[in-house]
Amino acid sequence: MRRFFVDEILGPQGSVAITGAEAKHIATVLRMEPGDQIVILDKVGNRFLAVIKELSRRHVLVNLERPVPAPDPSPVRITLCQALLKSNAMDFLVEKTSELGVNRVLPYIADRTVVKVDGEKAMARPGIGRKLPRAPLSSPIGRCPLRSVRFTPSTNCSRA
């Protein structure tokens, strides 16, 4: 069943509006219709089964049916040690690995790293903080979000 992210679910009963890119994806890409069932997630991790009531390209209104239990967390803790990549590639890597269940990413400076970045600036990039909570929650696996991305100014990941 398809999962979609909203900022806040006010209560277990009632309606929730989905707007922006998520609404456009539901209406134009997936071509969903009123009566289709989806799962709604919020940033806290609450999950509800919902039925589409109304939809347009900019706005989808759904009725909440019932809470859906979250999947059990993975018993395996995965840490990825990755040489620092250019901005978009690193953001993409963090997003996709978090969807696959990686709990922590340790970017480091390798001998052949092209990007030269101050540690404070590396973690202050605006895109990385917005993508992390949403991507793993709405992925097919639906596991807990990535726990941390820690910049390690080292040329050897074993010292991280």
Secondary structure, 3 states (H helix, E strand, C coil): CCEEECCCCCCCCCEEEEEHHHHHHHHHHCCCCCCCEEEEECCCCCEEEEEEEEECCCEEEEEEEEECCCCCCCCCCCEEEEECCCHHHHHHHHHHHHHHCCCEEEEECCCCCCCCCCHHHHHCCHHHHHHHHHHHHHCCCCCCCCCEECCECCCCHHHC
